[in-house]
Amino acid sequence: MKLTLNLFLLLFTFIVLENKAYSLSDYKIKKICKKARNELVCIKNLKERRANLEKGNKIEIPVIPYKDN
């Protein structure tokens, strides 16, 4: 019984969270871009990426290598 319940809950979470992408809110975008050199360009780029993500298009995510001292 417990195994059946756990299996049901696991499958239910996969079905519910299957195709959802969480994007940044306007407040978070402004907070991130506050420290940028050109704030307006940063906001424009992030809003454009958010729109592409919501449409289902692929977006580029830059990878910054870790430098160990």
All heavy atoms as TSV, in Angstrom:
chain	resi	resn	atom	element	x	y	z
A	1	MET	N	N	0.830	-1.191	0.000
A	1	MET	CA	C	0.000	0.000	0.000
A	1	MET	C	C	0.877	1.259	0.000
A	1	MET	O	O	0.602	2.199	-0.720
A	1	MET	CB	C	-0.907	-0.047	1.229
A	1	MET	CG	C	-1.869	1.075	1.312
A	1	MET	SD	S	-3.093	0.883	0.026
A	1	MET	CE	C	-4.046	2.311	0.275
A	2	LYS	N	N	1.894	1.242	0.847
A	2	LYS	CA	C	2.780	2.392	0.936
A	2	LYS	C	C	3.550	2.581	-0.374
A	2	LYS	O	O	3.738	3.703	-0.827
A	2	LYS	CB	C	3.740	2.195	2.109
A	2	LYS	CG	C	4.515	3.420	2.479
A	2	LYS	CD	C	5.312	3.184	3.741
A	2	LYS	CE	C	5.981	4.446	4.186
A	2	LYS	NZ	N	6.762	4.243	5.401
A	3	LEU	N	N	3.970	1.473	-0.975
A	3	LEU	CA	C	4.682	1.531	-2.243
A	3	LEU	C	C	3.782	2.097	-3.345
A	3	LEU	O	O	4.216	2.920	-4.151
A	3	LEU	CB	C	5.182	0.136	-2.629
A	3	LEU	CG	C	5.915	0.027	-3.963
A	3	LEU	CD1	C	7.205	0.817	-3.906
A	3	LEU	CD2	C	6.172	-1.406	-4.304
A	4	THR	N	N	2.538	1.696	-3.345
A	4	THR	CA	C	1.587	2.191	-4.340
A	4	THR	C	C	1.364	3.692	-4.169
A	4	THR	O	O	1.318	4.441	-5.150
A	4	THR	CB	C	0.238	1.452	-4.209
A	4	THR	OG1	O	0.473	0.052	-4.239
A	4	THR	CG2	C	-0.700	1.837	-5.324
A	5	LEU	N	N	1.227	4.134	-2.952
A	5	LEU	CA	C	1.028	5.553	-2.676
A	5	LEU	C	C	2.242	6.370	-3.113
A	5	LEU	O	O	2.108	7.407	-3.760
A	5	LEU	CB	C	0.743	5.778	-1.190
A	5	LEU	CG	C	0.542	7.227	-0.768
A	5	LEU	CD1	C	-0.705	7.800	-1.433
A	5	LEU	CD2	C	0.443	7.324	0.735
A	6	ASN	N	N	3.431	5.899	-2.780
A	6	ASN	CA	C	4.658	6.603	-3.183
A	6	ASN	C	C	4.799	6.652	-4.700
A	6	ASN	O	O	5.187	7.678	-5.256
A	6	ASN	CB	C	5.882	5.934	-2.569
A	6	ASN	CG	C	5.998	6.216	-1.095
A	6	ASN	OD1	O	5.432	7.181	-0.605
A	6	ASN	ND2	N	6.724	5.378	-0.388
A	7	LEU	N	N	4.481	5.564	-5.365
A	7	LEU	CA	C	4.557	5.527	-6.817
A	7	LEU	C	C	3.549	6.492	-7.432
A	7	LEU	O	O	3.868	7.224	-8.369
A	7	LEU	CB	C	4.300	4.106	-7.320
A	7	LEU	CG	C	4.405	3.893	-8.821
A	7	LEU	CD1	C	5.819	4.211	-9.295
A	7	LEU	CD2	C	4.024	2.481	-9.177
A	8	PHE	N	N	2.348	6.537	-6.893
A	8	PHE	CA	C	1.330	7.460	-7.375
A	8	PHE	C	C	1.771	8.910	-7.188
A	8	PHE	O	O	1.643	9.725	-8.095
A	8	PHE	CB	C	0.002	7.211	-6.658
A	8	PHE	CG	C	-1.049	8.231	-6.997
A	8	PHE	CD1	C	-1.687	8.215	-8.223
A	8	PHE	CD2	C	-1.367	9.239	-6.096
A	8	PHE	CE1	C	-2.642	9.152	-8.551
A	8	PHE	CE2	C	-2.315	10.193	-6.410
A	8	PHE	CZ	C	-2.951	10.149	-7.644
A	9	LEU	N	N	2.310	9.245	-6.033
A	9	LEU	CA	C	2.763	10.610	-5.780
A	9	LEU	C	C	3.921	10.995	-6.698
A	9	LEU	O	O	3.988	12.130	-7.190
A	9	LEU	CB	C	3.168	10.774	-4.318
A	9	LEU	CG	C	2.016	10.742	-3.304
A	9	LEU	CD1	C	2.569	10.792	-1.891
A	9	LEU	CD2	C	1.057	11.882	-3.546
A	10	LEU	N	N	4.810	10.074	-6.946
A	10	LEU	CA	C	5.930	10.334	-7.848
A	10	LEU	C	C	5.433	10.591	-9.267
A	10	LEU	O	O	5.843	11.573	-9.905
A	10	LEU	CB	C	6.905	9.158	-7.836
A	10	LEU	CG	C	8.122	9.296	-8.740
A	10	LEU	CD1	C	9.034	10.396	-8.218
A	10	LEU	CD2	C	8.860	7.990	-8.839
A	11	LEU	N	N	4.557	9.766	-9.766
A	11	LEU	CA	C	4.014	9.963	-11.109
A	11	LEU	C	C	3.187	11.238	-11.202
A	11	LEU	O	O	3.230	11.943	-12.199
A	11	LEU	CB	C	3.174	8.753	-11.514
A	11	LEU	CG	C	3.953	7.469	-11.757
A	11	LEU	CD1	C	3.001	6.323	-12.031
A	11	LEU	CD2	C	4.944	7.631	-12.892
A	12	PHE	N	N	2.454	11.550	-10.162
A	12	PHE	CA	C	1.647	12.759	-10.150
A	12	PHE	C	C	2.514	14.012	-10.236
A	12	PHE	O	O	2.212	14.933	-10.975
A	12	PHE	CB	C	0.784	12.791	-8.883
A	12	PHE	CG	C	-0.111	13.990	-8.805
A	12	PHE	CD1	C	-1.215	14.101	-9.627
A	12	PHE	CD2	C	0.159	15.015	-7.913
A	12	PHE	CE1	C	-2.040	15.201	-9.563
A	12	PHE	CE2	C	-0.657	16.131	-7.838
A	12	PHE	CZ	C	-1.760	16.214	-8.675
A	13	THR	N	N	3.623	14.038	-9.506
A	13	THR	CA	C	4.515	15.203	-9.565
A	13	THR	C	C	5.160	15.339	-10.941
A	13	THR	O	O	5.341	16.450	-11.434
A	13	THR	CB	C	5.612	15.136	-8.490
A	13	THR	OG1	O	6.330	13.911	-8.619
A	13	THR	CG2	C	5.034	15.259	-7.110
A	14	PHE	N	N	5.505	14.210	-11.574
A	14	PHE	CA	C	6.069	14.285	-12.916
A	14	PHE	C	C	5.057	14.834	-13.915
A	14	PHE	O	O	5.405	15.598	-14.806
A	14	PHE	CB	C	6.563	12.921	-13.390
A	14	PHE	CG	C	7.874	12.513	-12.793
A	14	PHE	CD1	C	8.081	11.212	-12.391
A	14	PHE	CD2	C	8.903	13.421	-12.620
A	14	PHE	CE1	C	9.284	10.822	-11.851
A	14	PHE	CE2	C	10.113	13.051	-12.073
A	14	PHE	CZ	C	10.296	11.742	-11.686
A	15	ILE	N	N	3.800	14.454	-13.767
A	15	ILE	CA	C	2.766	14.924	-14.688
A	15	ILE	C	C	2.483	16.406	-14.465
A	15	ILE	O	O	2.346	17.171	-15.414
A	15	ILE	CB	C	1.481	14.085	-14.530
A	15	ILE	CG1	C	1.734	12.672	-15.037
A	15	ILE	CG2	C	0.312	14.721	-15.266
A	15	ILE	CD1	C	0.635	11.692	-14.715
A	16	VAL	N	N	2.407	16.828	-13.225
A	16	VAL	CA	C	2.081	18.220	-12.913
A	16	VAL	C	C	3.217	19.154	-13.303
A	16	VAL	O	O	2.991	20.224	-13.874
A	16	VAL	CB	C	1.751	18.375	-11.410
A	16	VAL	CG1	C	1.649	19.826	-11.018
A	16	VAL	CG2	C	0.456	17.649	-11.086
A	17	LEU	N	N	4.456	18.790	-13.039
A	17	LEU	CA	C	5.605	19.659	-13.293
A	17	LEU	C	C	6.292	19.355	-14.626
A	17	LEU	O	O	7.411	19.790	-14.855
A	17	LEU	CB	C	6.615	19.518	-12.159
A	17	LEU	CG	C	6.098	19.884	-10.768
A	17	LEU	CD1	C	7.162	19.603	-9.727
A	17	LEU	CD2	C	5.671	21.330	-10.712
A	18	GLU	N	N	5.619	18.654	-15.504
A	18	GLU	CA	C	6.229	18.166	-16.725
A	18	GLU	C	C	6.726	19.262	-17.658
A	18	GLU	O	O	7.872	19.264	-18.083
A	18	GLU	CB	C	5.206	17.311	-17.481
A	18	GLU	CG	C	5.669	16.842	-18.822
A	18	GLU	CD	C	4.563	16.115	-19.543
A	18	GLU	OE1	O	3.601	15.689	-18.908
A	18	GLU	OE2	O	4.683	15.998	-20.763
A	19	ASN	N	N	5.904	20.227	-17.972
A	19	ASN	CA	C	6.256	21.154	-19.036
A	19	ASN	C	C	6.165	22.600	-18.575
A	19	ASN	O	O	5.672	23.455	-19.289
A	19	ASN	CB	C	5.334	20.919	-20.232
A	19	ASN	CG	C	5.892	21.506	-21.501
A	19	ASN	OD1	O	7.044	21.895	-21.533
A	19	ASN	ND2	N	5.082	21.585	-22.523
A	20	LYS	N	N	6.668	22.890	-17.400
A	20	LYS	CA	C	6.622	24.248	-16.895
A	20	LYS	C	C	8.032	24.801	-16.792
A	20	LYS	O	O	8.939	24.144	-16.300
A	20	LYS	CB	C	5.970	24.301	-15.513
A	20	LYS	CG	C	4.499	23.978	-15.535
A	20	LYS	CD	C	3.893	24.175	-14.187
A	20	LYS	CE	C	2.407	23.864	-14.226
A	20	LYS	NZ	N	1.790	24.016	-12.927
A	21	ALA	N	N	8.210	26.016	-17.267
A	21	ALA	CA	C	9.486	26.707	-17.154
A	21	ALA	C	C	9.257	27.964	-16.323
A	21	ALA	O	O	8.339	28.730	-16.582
A	21	ALA	CB	C	10.028	27.081	-18.524
A	22	TYR	N	N	10.050	28.144	-15.311
A	22	TYR	CA	C	9.898	29.293	-14.437
A	22	TYR	C	C	10.849	30.384	-14.900
A	22	TYR	O	O	12.059	30.206	-14.925
A	22	TYR	CB	C	10.189	28.904	-12.989
A	22	TYR	CG	C	9.246	27.840	-12.492
A	22	TYR	CD1	C	9.647	26.527	-12.375
A	22	TYR	CD2	C	7.948	28.172	-12.167
A	22	TYR	CE1	C	8.775	25.560	-11.924
A	22	TYR	CE2	C	7.068	27.215	-11.720
A	22	TYR	CZ	C	7.488	25.902	-11.595
A	22	TYR	OH	O	6.617	24.948	-11.167
A	23	SER	N	N	10.296	31.511	-15.297
A	23	SER	CA	C	11.123	32.614	-15.776
A	23	SER	C	C	11.185	33.709	-14.718
A	23	SER	O	O	10.461	33.694	-13.730
A	23	SER	CB	C	10.562	33.168	-17.082
A	23	SER	OG	O	9.235	33.586	-16.897
A	24	LEU	N	N	12.057	34.661	-14.934
A	24	LEU	CA	C	12.274	35.748	-13.988
A	24	LEU	C	C	11.139	36.761	-14.036
A	24	LEU	O	O	10.610	37.070	-15.100
A	24	LEU	CB	C	13.585	36.465	-14.314
A	24	LEU	CG	C	14.865	35.658	-14.165
A	24	LEU	CD1	C	16.032	36.467	-14.697
A	24	LEU	CD2	C	15.099	35.272	-12.741
A	25	SER	N	N	10.812	37.306	-12.881
A	25	SER	CA	C	9.820	38.379	-12.836
A	25	SER	C	C	10.510	39.702	-13.164
A	25	SER	O	O	11.738	39.792	-13.208
A	25	SER	CB	C	9.182	38.455	-11.453
A	25	SER	OG	O	10.146	38.842	-10.497
A	26	ASP	N	N	9.708	40.740	-13.419
A	26	ASP	CA	C	10.281	42.051	-13.725
A	26	ASP	C	C	11.140	42.566	-12.573
A	26	ASP	O	O	12.191	43.168	-12.784
A	26	ASP	CB	C	9.171	43.061	-14.033
A	26	ASP	CG	C	8.545	42.818	-15.398
A	26	ASP	OD1	O	9.213	42.216	-16.259
A	26	ASP	OD2	O	7.394	43.252	-15.589
A	27	TYR	N	N	10.695	42.327	-11.335
A	27	TYR	CA	C	11.450	42.782	-10.165
A	27	TYR	C	C	12.824	42.118	-10.113
A	27	TYR	O	O	13.835	42.781	-9.865
A	27	TYR	CB	C	10.662	42.477	-8.888
A	27	TYR	CG	C	11.412	42.806	-7.638
A	27	TYR	CD1	C	11.565	44.120	-7.217
A	27	TYR	CD2	C	12.007	41.804	-6.875
A	27	TYR	CE1	C	12.272	44.425	-6.067
A	27	TYR	CE2	C	12.713	42.103	-5.736
A	27	TYR	CZ	C	12.838	43.413	-5.323
A	27	TYR	OH	O	13.550	43.713	-4.191
A	28	LYS	N	N	12.873	40.814	-10.364
A	28	LYS	CA	C	14.152	40.105	-10.326
A	28	LYS	C	C	15.073	40.557	-11.449
A	28	LYS	O	O	16.286	40.656	-11.267
A	28	LYS	CB	C	13.920	38.603	-10.396
A	28	LYS	CG	C	13.337	38.033	-9.132
A	28	LYS	CD	C	13.172	36.536	-9.234
A	28	LYS	CE	C	12.516	35.965	-8.000
A	28	LYS	NZ	N	12.296	34.515	-8.138
A	29	ILE	N	N	14.493	40.837	-12.620
A	29	ILE	CA	C	15.304	41.316	-13.737
A	29	ILE	C	C	15.941	42.655	-13.389
A	29	ILE	O	O	17.130	42.877	-13.608
A	29	ILE	CB	C	14.455	41.417	-15.022
A	29	ILE	CG1	C	14.131	40.020	-15.554
A	29	ILE	CG2	C	15.175	42.227	-16.094
A	29	ILE	CD1	C	13.210	39.998	-16.736
A	30	LYS	N	N	15.160	43.567	-12.822
A	30	LYS	CA	C	15.706	44.879	-12.449
A	30	LYS	C	C	16.759	44.750	-11.359
A	30	LYS	O	O	17.759	45.469	-11.361
A	30	LYS	CB	C	14.584	45.798	-11.988
A	30	LYS	CG	C	13.693	46.246	-13.122
A	30	LYS	CD	C	12.552	47.103	-12.632
A	30	LYS	CE	C	11.623	47.461	-13.785
A	30	LYS	NZ	N	10.446	48.207	-13.352
A	31	LYS	N	N	16.549	43.827	-10.433
A	31	LYS	CA	C	17.509	43.613	-9.342
A	31	LYS	C	C	18.834	43.066	-9.884
A	31	LYS	O	O	19.908	43.482	-9.457
A	31	LYS	CB	C	16.907	42.649	-8.319
A	31	LYS	CG	C	17.700	42.518	-7.064
A	31	LYS	CD	C	16.968	41.637	-6.070
A	31	LYS	CE	C	17.742	41.463	-4.798
A	31	LYS	NZ	N	17.067	40.579	-3.855
A	32	ILE	N	N	18.763	42.157	-10.850
A	32	ILE	CA	C	19.971	41.581	-11.448
A	32	ILE	C	C	20.727	42.638	-12.248
A	32	ILE	O	O	21.955	42.742	-12.178
A	32	ILE	CB	C	19.603	40.378	-12.351
A	32	ILE	CG1	C	19.119	39.214	-11.485
A	32	ILE	CG2	C	20.783	39.952	-13.208
A	32	ILE	CD1	C	18.520	38.074	-12.276
A	33	CYS	N	N	19.995	43.457	-12.996
A	33	CYS	CA	C	20.623	44.434	-13.891
A	33	CYS	C	C	21.044	45.721	-13.191
A	33	CYS	O	O	21.642	46.594	-13.823
A	33	CYS	CB	C	19.681	44.760	-15.040
A	33	CYS	SG	S	19.450	43.369	-16.164
A	34	LYS	N	N	20.738	45.843	-11.919
A	34	LYS	CA	C	21.083	47.068	-11.194
A	34	LYS	C	C	22.597	47.288	-11.173
A	34	LYS	O	O	23.077	48.417	-11.247
A	34	LYS	CB	C	20.555	46.993	-9.761
A	34	LYS	CG	C	20.686	48.286	-8.990
A	34	LYS	CD	C	20.150	48.128	-7.587
A	34	LYS	CE	C	18.659	48.334	-7.603
A	34	LYS	NZ	N	18.073	48.387	-6.256
A	35	LYS	N	N	23.373	46.208	-11.119
A	35	LYS	CA	C	24.825	46.318	-11.027
A	35	LYS	C	C	25.511	46.311	-12.394
A	35	LYS	O	O	26.723	46.479	-12.470
A	35	LYS	CB	C	25.371	45.160	-10.198
A	35	LYS	CG	C	24.880	45.172	-8.778
A	35	LYS	CD	C	25.377	43.982	-8.008
A	35	LYS	CE	C	24.802	43.967	-6.610
A	35	LYS	NZ	N	25.171	42.760	-5.885
A	36	ALA	N	N	24.737	46.133	-13.455
A	36	ALA	CA	C	25.323	46.060	-14.800
A	36	ALA	C	C	25.788	47.431	-15.266
A	36	ALA	O	O	25.286	48.461	-14.823
A	36	ALA	CB	C	24.304	45.496	-15.782
A	37	ARG	N	N	26.741	47.424	-16.169
A	37	ARG	CA	C	27.294	48.675	-16.694
A	37	ARG	C	C	26.224	49.447	-17.470
A	37	ARG	O	O	26.042	50.633	-17.289
A	37	ARG	CB	C	28.472	48.377	-17.606
A	37	ARG	CG	C	29.151	49.627	-18.118
A	37	ARG	CD	C	30.300	49.314	-19.033
A	37	ARG	NE	N	31.279	48.480	-18.344
A	37	ARG	CZ	C	32.289	47.868	-18.943
A	37	ARG	NH1	N	32.441	47.981	-20.241
A	37	ARG	NH2	N	33.142	47.142	-18.269
A	38	ASN	N	N	25.517	48.764	-18.358
A	38	ASN	CA	C	24.451	49.390	-19.136
A	38	ASN	C	C	23.138	48.720	-18.734
A	38	ASN	O	O	22.754	47.696	-19.290
A	38	ASN	CB	C	24.718	49.249	-20.630
A	38	ASN	CG	C	23.861	50.177	-21.447
A	38	ASN	OD1	O	22.855	50.690	-20.954
A	38	ASN	ND2	N	24.251	50.385	-22.689
A	39	GLU	N	N	22.449	49.315	-17.795
A	39	GLU	CA	C	21.281	48.708	-17.171
A	39	GLU	C	C	20.134	48.496	-18.162
A	39	GLU	O	O	19.484	47.449	-18.148
A	39	GLU	CB	C	20.813	49.588	-16.011
A	39	GLU	CG	C	19.711	48.988	-15.194
A	39	GLU	CD	C	19.347	49.844	-13.993
A	39	GLU	OE1	O	20.087	50.792	-13.677
A	39	GLU	OE2	O	18.317	49.562	-13.388
A	40	LEU	N	N	19.892	49.456	-19.045
A	40	LEU	CA	C	18.775	49.342	-19.974
A	40	LEU	C	C	18.968	48.204	-20.969
A	40	LEU	O	O	18.021	47.484	-21.306
A	40	LEU	CB	C	18.554	50.667	-20.707
A	40	LEU	CG	C	18.087	51.830	-19.834
A	40	LEU	CD1	C	17.992	53.106	-20.659
A	40	LEU	CD2	C	16.761	51.514	-19.186
A	41	VAL	N	N	20.188	48.023	-21.449
A	41	VAL	CA	C	20.475	46.933	-22.379
A	41	VAL	C	C	20.332	45.588	-21.678
A	41	VAL	O	O	19.787	44.631	-22.243
A	41	VAL	CB	C	21.894	47.096	-22.981
A	41	VAL	CG1	C	22.275	45.888	-23.808
A	41	VAL	CG2	C	21.972	48.352	-23.810
A	42	CYS	N	N	20.773	45.508	-20.449
A	42	CYS	CA	C	20.651	44.286	-19.657
A	42	CYS	C	C	19.183	43.915	-19.465
A	42	CYS	O	O	18.789	42.765	-19.658
A	42	CYS	CB	C	21.344	44.474	-18.306
A	42	CYS	SG	S	21.212	43.065	-17.192
A	43	ILE	N	N	18.360	44.890	-19.103
A	43	ILE	CA	C	16.933	44.640	-18.902
A	43	ILE	C	C	16.283	44.187	-20.205
A	43	ILE	O	O	15.494	43.235	-20.227
A	43	ILE	CB	C	16.240	45.902	-18.340
A	43	ILE	CG1	C	16.689	46.156	-16.904
A	43	ILE	CG2	C	14.724	45.766	-18.393
A	43	ILE	CD1	C	16.213	47.468	-16.321
A	44	LYS	N	N	16.628	44.846	-21.306
A	44	LYS	CA	C	16.063	44.494	-22.607
A	44	LYS	C	C	16.421	43.059	-22.984
A	44	LYS	O	O	15.567	42.285	-23.442
A	44	LYS	CB	C	16.574	45.457	-23.670
A	44	LYS	CG	C	16.074	45.161	-25.053
A	44	LYS	CD	C	16.717	46.088	-26.057
A	44	LYS	CE	C	16.449	45.570	-27.455
A	44	LYS	NZ	N	17.407	46.059	-28.406
A	45	ASN	N	N	17.693	42.683	-22.805
A	45	ASN	CA	C	18.140	41.336	-23.154
A	45	ASN	C	C	17.450	40.271	-22.306
A	45	ASN	O	O	17.020	39.240	-22.827
A	45	ASN	CB	C	19.655	41.220	-23.015
A	45	ASN	CG	C	20.388	41.971	-24.092
A	45	ASN	OD1	O	19.844	42.247	-25.149
A	45	ASN	ND2	N	21.633	42.318	-23.812
A	46	LEU	N	N	17.343	40.508	-21.003
A	46	LEU	CA	C	16.711	39.511	-20.140
A	46	LEU	C	C	15.219	39.378	-20.426
A	46	LEU	O	O	14.677	38.273	-20.389
A	46	LEU	CB	C	16.953	39.851	-18.671
A	46	LEU	CG	C	18.359	39.569	-18.153
A	46	LEU	CD1	C	18.485	39.997	-16.693
A	46	LEU	CD2	C	18.714	38.113	-18.285
A	47	LYS	N	N	14.550	40.481	-20.715
A	47	LYS	CA	C	13.126	40.400	-21.063
A	47	LYS	C	C	12.926	39.676	-22.391
A	47	LYS	O	O	11.977	38.920	-22.553
A	47	LYS	CB	C	12.512	41.799	-21.106
A	47	LYS	CG	C	12.275	42.370	-19.725
A	47	LYS	CD	C	11.514	43.672	-19.787
A	47	LYS	CE	C	11.246	44.196	-18.384
A	47	LYS	NZ	N	10.433	45.413	-18.400
A	48	GLU	N	N	13.830	39.886	-23.322
A	48	GLU	CA	C	13.759	39.191	-24.613
A	48	GLU	C	C	13.972	37.688	-24.426
A	48	GLU	O	O	13.250	36.870	-25.009
A	48	GLU	CB	C	14.816	39.765	-25.549
A	48	GLU	CG	C	14.757	39.243	-26.955
A	48	GLU	CD	C	15.785	39.939	-27.817
A	48	GLU	OE1	O	15.768	41.183	-27.870
A	48	GLU	OE2	O	16.601	39.235	-28.439
A	49	ARG	N	N	14.930	37.321	-23.589
A	49	ARG	CA	C	15.174	35.900	-23.307
A	49	ARG	C	C	13.983	35.270	-22.596
A	49	ARG	O	O	13.614	34.126	-22.871
A	49	ARG	CB	C	16.431	35.735	-22.465
A	49	ARG	CG	C	17.695	35.994	-23.226
A	49	ARG	CD	C	18.902	35.802	-22.349
A	49	ARG	NE	N	20.114	36.195	-23.052
A	49	ARG	CZ	C	21.290	36.310	-22.473
A	49	ARG	NH1	N	21.415	36.083	-21.188
A	49	ARG	NH2	N	22.337	36.669	-23.174
A	50	ARG	N	N	13.376	36.016	-21.674
A	50	ARG	CA	C	12.202	35.505	-20.965
A	50	ARG	C	C	11.052	35.259	-21.940
A	50	ARG	O	O	10.379	34.222	-21.874
A	50	ARG	CB	C	11.762	36.486	-19.880
A	50	ARG	CG	C	10.507	36.024	-19.148
A	50	ARG	CD	C	10.066	36.980	-18.094
A	50	ARG	NE	N	9.670	38.247	-18.685
A	50	ARG	CZ	C	9.355	39.322	-17.982
A	50	ARG	NH1	N	9.411	39.305	-16.679
A	50	ARG	NH2	N	9.011	40.440	-18.579
A	51	ALA	N	N	10.845	36.176	-22.883
A	51	ALA	CA	C	9.782	36.007	-23.872
A	51	ALA	C	C	10.047	34.787	-24.749
A	51	ALA	O	O	9.123	34.017	-25.040
A	51	ALA	CB	C	9.656	37.261	-24.722
A	52	ASN	N	N	11.298	34.606	-25.153
A	52	ASN	CA	C	11.641	33.430	-25.953
A	52	ASN	C	C	11.433	32.144	-25.171
A	52	ASN	O	O	10.961	31.145	-25.727
A	52	ASN	CB	C	13.090	33.512	-26.447
A	52	ASN	CG	C	13.266	34.518	-27.554
A	52	ASN	OD1	O	12.318	34.851	-28.246
A	52	ASN	ND2	N	14.479	35.015	-27.712
A	53	LEU	N	N	11.768	32.136	-23.900
A	53	LEU	CA	C	11.591	30.958	-23.064
A	53	LEU	C	C	10.116	30.624	-22.894
A	53	LEU	O	O	9.711	29.466	-22.972
A	53	LEU	CB	C	12.240	31.177	-21.695
A	53	LEU	CG	C	12.200	30.024	-20.713
A	53	LEU	CD1	C	13.018	28.858	-21.249
A	53	LEU	CD2	C	12.740	30.454	-19.370
A	54	GLU	N	N	9.279	31.643	-22.710
A	54	GLU	CA	C	7.848	31.412	-22.554
A	54	GLU	C	C	7.199	30.918	-23.840
A	54	GLU	O	O	6.225	30.185	-23.806
A	54	GLU	CB	C	7.165	32.687	-22.062
A	54	GLU	CG	C	7.490	33.014	-20.619
A	54	GLU	CD	C	6.941	34.345	-20.146
A	54	GLU	OE1	O	6.420	35.116	-20.989
A	54	GLU	OE2	O	7.020	34.609	-18.947
A	55	LYS	N	N	7.751	31.327	-25.002
A	55	LYS	CA	C	7.241	30.855	-26.285
A	55	LYS	C	C	7.673	29.421	-26.569
A	55	LYS	O	O	7.114	28.765	-27.427
A	55	LYS	CB	C	7.736	31.746	-27.415
A	55	LYS	CG	C	7.111	33.111	-27.438
A	55	LYS	CD	C	7.697	33.929	-28.571
A	55	LYS	CE	C	7.236	35.357	-28.519
A	55	LYS	NZ	N	7.910	36.180	-29.546
A	56	GLY	N	N	8.695	28.952	-25.868
A	56	GLY	CA	C	9.188	27.598	-26.085
A	56	GLY	C	C	10.423	27.544	-26.948
A	56	GLY	O	O	10.880	26.468	-27.326
A	57	ASN	N	N	10.974	28.697	-27.288
A	57	ASN	CA	C	12.199	28.742	-28.085
A	57	ASN	C	C	13.412	28.455	-27.210
A	57	ASN	O	O	13.389	28.667	-26.003
A	57	ASN	CB	C	12.362	30.116	-28.745
A	57	ASN	CG	C	11.221	30.440	-29.673
A	57	ASN	OD1	O	10.556	29.552	-30.182
A	57	ASN	ND2	N	10.981	31.710	-29.885
A	58	LYS	N	N	14.480	28.014	-27.844
A	58	LYS	CA	C	15.716	27.755	-27.114
A	58	LYS	C	C	16.403	29.081	-26.810
A	58	LYS	O	O	16.342	30.021	-27.594
A	58	LYS	CB	C	16.650	26.879	-27.927
A	58	LYS	CG	C	16.129	25.494	-28.145
A	58	LYS	CD	C	17.108	24.677	-28.938
A	58	LYS	CE	C	16.563	23.287	-29.157
A	58	LYS	NZ	N	17.490	22.473	-29.958
A	59	ILE	N	N	17.069	29.139	-25.658
A	59	ILE	CA	C	17.820	30.327	-25.291
A	59	ILE	C	C	19.251	29.911	-24.974
A	59	ILE	O	O	19.513	28.767	-24.626
A	59	ILE	CB	C	17.204	31.069	-24.080
A	59	ILE	CG1	C	17.152	30.162	-22.855
A	59	ILE	CG2	C	15.826	31.579	-24.402
A	59	ILE	CD1	C	16.779	30.875	-21.589
A	60	GLU	N	N	20.164	30.846	-25.107
A	60	GLU	CA	C	21.565	30.583	-24.779
A	60	GLU	C	C	21.824	30.971	-23.335
A	60	GLU	O	O	21.418	32.039	-22.882
A	60	GLU	CB	C	22.486	31.396	-25.675
A	60	GLU	CG	C	22.519	30.925	-27.092
A	60	GLU	CD	C	23.542	31.687	-27.914
A	60	GLU	OE1	O	24.514	32.210	-27.331
A	60	GLU	OE2	O	23.351	31.766	-29.129
A	61	ILE	N	N	22.493	30.091	-22.631
A	61	ILE	CA	C	22.865	30.360	-21.248
A	61	ILE	C	C	24.387	30.342	-21.187
A	61	ILE	O	O	25.011	29.309	-21.415
A	61	ILE	CB	C	22.281	29.305	-20.287
A	61	ILE	CG1	C	20.762	29.302	-20.393
A	61	ILE	CG2	C	22.732	29.573	-18.863
A	61	ILE	CD1	C	20.103	28.200	-19.636
A	62	PRO	N	N	25.013	31.489	-20.906
A	62	PRO	CA	C	26.476	31.512	-20.872
A	62	PRO	C	C	27.018	30.739	-19.671
A	62	PRO	O	O	26.443	30.767	-18.590
A	62	PRO	CB	C	26.804	33.000	-20.757
A	62	PRO	CG	C	25.590	33.625	-20.181
A	62	PRO	CD	C	24.424	32.789	-20.631
A	63	VAL	N	N	28.112	30.040	-19.900
A	63	VAL	CA	C	28.761	29.269	-18.847
A	63	VAL	C	C	30.060	29.962	-18.502
A	63	VAL	O	O	30.924	30.159	-19.356
A	63	VAL	CB	C	29.023	27.823	-19.302
A	63	VAL	CG1	C	29.758	27.046	-18.220
A	63	VAL	CG2	C	27.733	27.146	-19.687
A	64	ILE	N	N	30.212	30.332	-17.255
A	64	ILE	CA	C	31.409	31.021	-16.784
A	64	ILE	C	C	32.273	29.996	-16.056
A	64	ILE	O	O	31.836	29.404	-15.079
A	64	ILE	CB	C	31.055	32.185	-15.838
A	64	ILE	CG1	C	30.133	33.161	-16.574
A	64	ILE	CG2	C	32.313	32.862	-15.335
A	64	ILE	CD1	C	29.517	34.198	-15.686
A	65	PRO	N	N	33.488	29.737	-16.552
A	65	PRO	CA	C	34.325	28.744	-15.912
A	65	PRO	C	C	34.754	29.171	-14.509
A	65	PRO	O	O	34.959	30.353	-14.234
A	65	PRO	CB	C	35.536	28.611	-16.847
A	65	PRO	CG	C	35.516	29.817	-17.695
A	65	PRO	CD	C	34.124	30.344	-17.719
A	66	TYR	N	N	34.878	28.207	-13.641
A	66	TYR	CA	C	35.292	28.456	-12.264
A	66	TYR	C	C	36.813	28.543	-12.217
A	66	TYR	O	O	37.533	27.686	-12.730
A	66	TYR	CB	C	34.800	27.316	-11.363
A	66	TYR	CG	C	35.270	27.426	-9.946
A	66	TYR	CD1	C	34.721	28.379	-9.094
A	66	TYR	CD2	C	36.263	26.610	-9.449
A	66	TYR	CE1	C	35.144	28.488	-7.787
A	66	TYR	CE2	C	36.700	26.703	-8.147
A	66	TYR	CZ	C	36.131	27.651	-7.317
A	66	TYR	OH	O	36.556	27.754	-6.031
A	67	LYS	N	N	37.319	29.613	-11.597
A	67	LYS	CA	C	38.765	29.776	-11.451
A	67	LYS	C	C	39.145	29.504	-10.015
A	67	LYS	O	O	38.735	30.186	-9.096
A	67	LYS	CB	C	39.172	31.194	-11.838
A	67	LYS	CG	C	38.973	31.513	-13.281
A	67	LYS	CD	C	39.429	32.926	-13.599
A	67	LYS	CE	C	39.198	33.240	-15.050
A	67	LYS	NZ	N	39.582	34.624	-15.376
A	68	ASP	N	N	39.932	28.472	-9.834
A	68	ASP	CA	C	40.396	28.099	-8.494
A	68	ASP	C	C	41.715	28.825	-8.229
A	68	ASP	O	O	42.636	28.798	-9.028
A	68	ASP	CB	C	40.597	26.594	-8.417
A	68	ASP	CG	C	40.833	26.135	-7.011
A	68	ASP	OD1	O	40.489	26.876	-6.079
A	68	ASP	OD2	O	41.347	25.017	-6.834
A	69	ASN	N	N	41.806	29.493	-7.092
A	69	ASN	CA	C	43.027	30.243	-6.759
A	69	ASN	C	C	44.070	29.371	-6.174
A	69	ASN	O	O	44.142	28.598	-5.458
A	69	ASN	CB	C	42.712	31.377	-5.792
A	69	ASN	CG	C	41.850	32.436	-6.480
A	69	ASN	OD1	O	41.876	32.539	-7.695
A	69	ASN	ND2	N	41.117	33.168	-5.710
